[in-house]
Amino acid sequence: MKILIDADGCPVVDLAIRIGREYGVETVILCDTSHEFTRSGVRTITVSKGSDSVDFALVNLAQPGDIAVTQDYGLAALCLAKHALPVSQNGMVYREDNIDSLLLARHTAKKIRQGGGRLKGPSKRTAEQDKAFEASLRSLLMKDGKNG
């Protein structure tokens, strides 16, 4: 089991690294050249800048039981197909029973934006979101990647 972090724009990189260390789990940061990360004792994979380049690198590394930290529903769906365990930066664990509705919501929002509509952006990050992420990540790690 590893923790794979889609680090571009991810506010919980350091928190995920800290928790991974506590559990003795390898943590890998994936980013593109416009968001380079370096953290001591953590493997960082930097890919060339491009649409979804980090996503493809992450899904190619993902193995069954790995945890993938991402806010991208499309990447989460690809991880689920590889039997990895995707979790959002806000602590939502993506599962087979919620991914379809999330992808539909993303598609609908894209259609609204393409039609000239505007959608409200994300609100300011809260301490509760960090706590929810931490609780979800710890729960996944304690289950050793097994659904149950």
ABEGO torsion letter per residue (X at the ends): XBBBBBABGBAAAAAAAAAAAAAGBBBBBBBBAABBBBBBGBBBBBBBBEBGAAAAAAAAABBBGBBBBBABAAAAAAAAAAGBBBBBAAGBBBBAAAAAAAAAAAAAAAAAAAAGBBBBBBBBBBAAAAAAAAAAAAAAAAAGGBBX
